């Protein structure tokens, strides 16, 4: 019985690590999208208002 519990814990731990990796990948993708959107917004503001961002 103990070995089944250990096997279950090991499997759940691996599943949680996979889930964490997936979440971290999604966060990275979101950050990259936000950087792109901010760059686009800065370009639009600079073109329309003569304001530059650095």
URBEL-V946383 format. One record per pair of residues at least 4 apart in sequence whose C-alpha atoms are under 6 Angstrom apart, sorted by sequence separation. I is the first residue (numbers start at 1). J is the second residue. If there is no record, write none. Layout:
BEGIN
I/J + I/J
END
This chain:
BEGIN
3/7 + 9/13 + 45/49 + 46/50 + 46/51 + 46/52
END
